[in-house]
Amino acid sequence: MSYSFLRESKLYIVYGGNQYRIYTNTALSFSQTFAEDSYPVKTLHDQSKMFEGTTITKANPAVFSFSVPLTQEKDESLVIDLITDLVATNESDIESQQLKSFDIYVQTNSSTFKIQSCVITSATFDLGAKSQFLTSIEGQGIKLSRVGDESYTIPGSVQSESATRTPKLVYPVVSIDSLNMDNILSTNLQVQNNVNWTQHETLQRSLDVTDSSNAMFPTTYTIGTRVVSGTIKQYQLDTNITQFDDFSTNSNINIKAVEVGKASSDSGFWAMQLNPGMYTARLEVGDAYTQSYDFRSLDNTALGTRLTQYS
């Protein structure tokens, strides 16, 4: 008997026939649940049956999350592409675009788990002051299954890895039109892909369900909305005091993650441009007065090109 430990797990992404090893920190999680439908069993002639009966015939979408340190070698570029890029399901119809779909494999010292047809629903980039730069990923997939033991051969052409992995310490550099954006405490940016899974259960299929092996699993989805938003927090000084109650509905917002030790004029290790974007400023009272800017992109149709640096 052997236990499986999170620190020994390995994450792989298979996309386009290629296999990529993705190095995560310990913030790795995945699961899938089944949906219960309850029904009353109490009848006019038997009032003692106060508990409800149940049927289980369908599964909810599988969910997963992990955090990836972004390194100097940029072996994580695939993850960035999967967050932002869309593909047309019908080349003659540009409107029928979907998120890039991929399979996830998690290998432990006793099992290999697979999540089929995954999409990324949320990604957060945290640019703390002189902190390790990473992105936190959340997503959903069709089905979670155990496909083999620790010796299972993961499909796909194995992609080469860099000989080294060098995490980056970064600090945020932000510009919003003519605002004074010095003395920044923290910055975060989130890409949200709101996915709606298509109804997948039918009466005919439900009658055939006997256990989890032939339960009804999700099949297709549509993208409802895409939101790119975040918060910038800075100290309040006499040089920016007039900005505490500002707002704009048409601004050029540029956010860079600059490597510690380099000047703020550097092009940045990672950069995102939101133009047009909106923001509202708010005052925060504490031991030291601060002010925060909540911002959002007003055009989310080409996120891949708005990410101007990281490839």
C-alpha positions in Angstrom: 0.0 0.0 0.0 1.3 3.4 -0.9 0.0 6.9 -0.5 -0.1 9.6 -3.2 1.3 13.0 -2.2 0.7 16.3 -3.9 4.3 17.3 -3.9 5.1 14.2 -6.1 2.5 14.9 -8.7 3.4 15.9 -12.2 1.2 17.9 -14.5 1.1 17.5 -18.3 -0.9 19.3 -21.0 -1.6 17.6 -24.3 -2.5 20.0 -27.0 -2.4 19.7 -30.8 -0.8 16.3 -30.6 2.0 17.6 -28.4 2.8 16.8 -24.8 4.1 19.6 -22.5 5.3 19.2 -18.9 4.0 22.1 -16.8 5.8 22.8 -13.6 3.4 24.0 -10.9 3.7 24.9 -7.2 1.7 23.0 -4.7 -1.5 24.8 -5.6 -2.8 22.0 -7.7 -6.3 20.7 -7.4 -8.8 18.8 -9.6 -12.1 17.0 -9.1 -15.5 16.1 -10.6 -18.9 15.7 -8.9 -22.2 14.1 -9.8 -25.5 15.9 -9.7 -28.3 14.6 -7.6 -32.0 14.9 -8.4 -34.2 14.3 -5.4 -37.9 13.5 -5.4 -40.6 13.1 -2.7 -41.6 9.6 -1.7 -44.2 10.4 0.9 -47.7 9.5 -0.3 -51.2 10.1 0.9 -51.3 6.5 2.3 -47.8 6.6 3.8 -47.1 9.9 5.6 -44.1 8.4 7.4 -41.7 8.7 4.4 -40.4 12.2 5.2 -37.0 11.7 3.5 -36.7 12.2 -0.2 -35.5 9.6 -2.8 -32.7 10.3 -5.2 -31.5 9.6 -8.7 -28.0 10.3 -10.0 -27.5 10.1 -13.7 -25.3 13.0 -14.8 -22.0 14.6 -14.0 -21.1 18.2 -13.5 -18.1 19.6 -15.4 -14.7 18.5 -14.0 -12.9 21.4 -12.4 -9.1 22.1 -11.9 -6.8 24.7 -10.7 -3.0 25.2 -10.5 -0.5 28.0 -10.2 2.5 28.3 -12.6 5.6 30.4 -11.9 6.6 32.3 -15.0 10.3 31.7 -15.7 13.0 33.4 -17.7 13.0 30.4 -20.1 9.3 31.0 -20.8 8.5 27.3 -21.1 5.0 28.3 -19.9 4.2 30.1 -23.1 1.6 27.4 -24.0 -0.4 28.2 -20.8 -0.5 31.9 -21.7 -1.8 31.0 -25.2 -4.5 28.8 -23.8 -5.7 31.7 -21.6 -6.0 34.3 -24.3 -6.4 32.7 -27.7 -9.5 31.6 -29.5 -9.9 29.2 -32.4 -12.7 29.2 -35.0 -14.8 26.0 -35.0 -16.0 26.9 -38.5 -13.5 28.7 -40.7 -16.3 30.3 -42.7 -17.9 31.7 -39.6 -15.5 33.9 -37.6 -18.2 34.3 -34.9 -18.1 30.6 -34.0 -14.9 31.0 -32.0 -14.1 28.8 -29.0 -11.4 28.6 -26.4 -8.5 26.3 -27.2 -9.3 22.9 -25.8 -6.7 20.5 -24.3 -6.3 17.4 -22.1 -4.7 17.4 -18.7 -2.8 14.5 -17.2 -1.8 14.4 -13.6 0.6 11.6 -12.7 1.2 10.5 -9.1 3.4 7.6 -7.7 0.4 5.2 -8.1 -2.0 6.7 -10.7 -2.4 8.7 -13.8 -5.5 10.9 -14.0 -6.9 12.5 -17.1 -9.3 15.5 -17.6 -10.7 15.5 -21.1 -11.4 18.5 -23.3 -10.4 21.2 -20.8 -10.7 25.0 -21.2 -9.4 27.8 -19.0 -12.1 29.8 -17.4 -10.0 32.1 -15.2 -6.4 33.3 -15.0 -5.0 35.7 -12.5 -1.6 37.5 -12.7 -0.3 38.9 -9.5 2.4 41.5 -9.7 3.4 42.1 -6.1 6.3 44.4 -5.1 9.4 42.3 -5.6 7.6 39.0 -5.5 7.8 35.8 -7.6 5.7 36.3 -10.7 3.1 33.5 -11.3 -0.3 33.0 -12.8 -3.1 31.1 -11.1 -5.3 29.1 -13.4 -8.8 27.7 -13.1 -10.7 25.7 -15.6 -13.2 23.1 -16.5 -13.3 19.9 -18.5 -15.7 17.2 -19.7 -14.6 14.1 -17.7 -12.1 13.1 -15.1 -10.9 9.5 -15.2 -8.1 7.3 -14.0 -6.5 6.1 -17.1 -3.7 4.0 -15.6 -1.0 3.7 -13.0 2.2 5.6 -12.6 3.7 3.8 -15.6 1.0 5.0 -18.0 2.4 6.4 -21.2 1.0 9.9 -21.7 0.2 10.5 -25.5 1.6 13.2 -27.7 4.9 14.2 -29.1 7.1 15.1 -26.1 8.2 18.8 -26.3 11.7 19.6 -25.2 12.3 21.5 -22.0 14.9 24.1 -21.1 17.8 22.8 -19.2 17.1 25.4 -16.4 14.1 27.0 -14.8 14.7 30.5 -13.5 11.8 32.1 -11.7 11.5 35.9 -11.9 11.2 38.5 -9.2 9.2 41.4 -10.7 7.6 44.7 -9.7 4.7 46.4 -11.4 5.1 49.4 -13.7 1.8 51.0 -14.7 0.7 53.9 -16.9 -2.9 55.2 -17.2 -3.0 58.2 -19.5 -1.5 61.2 -17.5 -2.1 59.8 -14.0 0.8 59.6 -11.5 1.2 55.9 -11.0 4.3 55.9 -8.8 4.6 54.2 -5.4 2.5 51.2 -6.4 1.9 48.6 -3.7 0.4 45.8 -5.8 -1.2 45.1 -9.1 -3.3 42.1 -10.3 -5.0 41.4 -13.6 -7.6 38.7 -14.2 -8.8 37.2 -17.5 -12.3 35.7 -17.0 -13.8 33.4 -19.7 -17.4 32.8 -18.7 -18.3 29.4 -20.0 -21.9 28.0 -20.3 -22.1 24.2 -20.7 -24.8 23.0 -23.0 -27.6 20.9 -21.4 -26.4 17.3 -21.9 -29.0 15.0 -20.2 -31.9 13.3 -21.9 -34.6 11.0 -20.7 -33.5 8.2 -23.0 -29.9 8.3 -21.8 -30.8 8.7 -18.2 -32.7 5.3 -18.3 -29.5 3.6 -19.3 -27.3 4.9 -16.5 -26.3 2.2 -14.0 -23.1 3.7 -12.5 -20.4 6.3 -13.1 -19.1 4.4 -16.1 -22.1 5.2 -18.3 -23.3 8.4 -16.6 -24.1 11.5 -18.7 -21.1 13.8 -19.0 -21.0 17.4 -20.4 -20.2 17.6 -24.1 -20.1 21.2 -25.5 -20.1 24.7 -24.2 -20.4 28.3 -25.4 -18.6 31.4 -24.2 -20.9 33.9 -22.6 -18.6 36.9 -21.9 -14.9 37.6 -21.6 -13.7 40.0 -18.9 -10.3 41.4 -18.4 -10.1 43.4 -15.1 -8.0 44.1 -12.1 -6.9 46.4 -9.3 -3.9 48.7 -8.9 -3.1 49.8 -5.4 -0.7 52.8 -4.6 0.2 54.9 -1.6 -1.5 58.2 -1.4 1.0 61.1 -1.4 0.9 64.8 -1.9 1.8 64.2 -5.6 -1.3 62.1 -6.4 -3.9 63.3 -3.8 -6.2 64.7 -6.4 -6.6 61.3 -8.0 -8.5 59.7 -5.1 -12.0 60.2 -6.6 -11.1 60.0 -10.3 -12.7 57.9 -13.1 -12.6 57.4 -16.8 -14.4 55.4 -19.5 -11.8 55.8 -22.2 -8.2 55.3 -21.1 -5.0 53.6 -22.3 -3.9 51.3 -19.5 -0.5 49.7 -19.7 0.8 47.2 -17.2 4.3 45.7 -17.1 6.0 43.2 -14.9 9.6 44.5 -14.8 12.4 42.3 -13.5 13.8 43.4 -10.2 17.1 45.2 -10.8 16.0 46.7 -14.1 14.8 50.3 -14.7 11.1 51.0 -15.0 11.7 52.1 -18.6 12.5 48.5 -19.5 10.1 46.9 -21.9 9.1 44.4 -19.3 9.2 40.7 -18.8 5.4 40.5 -19.3 3.2 43.3 -20.5 -0.5 43.9 -21.2 -2.1 46.8 -23.0 -5.8 47.6 -22.5 -7.0 50.3 -24.9 -9.7 51.4 -24.5 -10.2 50.6 -20.8 -12.1 52.1 -17.9 -11.2 52.7 -14.3 -12.6 54.1 -11.0 -10.5 55.3 -8.1 -11.3 54.8 -4.5 -9.7 55.9 -1.2 -8.6 53.3 1.4 -7.9 54.5 5.0 -5.4 52.6 7.0 -2.1 53.1 8.9 -0.9 54.6 5.6 -3.5 56.1 3.3 -3.8 54.3 -0.1 -5.9 54.5 -3.1 -7.0 51.8 -5.5 -7.9 51.8 -9.2 -10.4 49.1 -10.3 -10.0 48.8 -14.1 -11.6 46.8 -16.9 -10.9 46.4 -20.6 -13.6 47.6 -23.0 -12.5 45.5 -25.9 -11.7 41.9 -25.2 -11.9 40.5 -28.7 -8.1 40.2 -29.3 -6.5 39.3 -25.9 -3.6 37.5 -27.6 -2.4 40.7 -29.3 -3.0 42.8 -26.2 -0.4 40.7 -24.3 2.4 42.5 -26.0 5.3 40.8 -24.2 5.8 37.1 -23.2 6.8 34.8 -26.0 
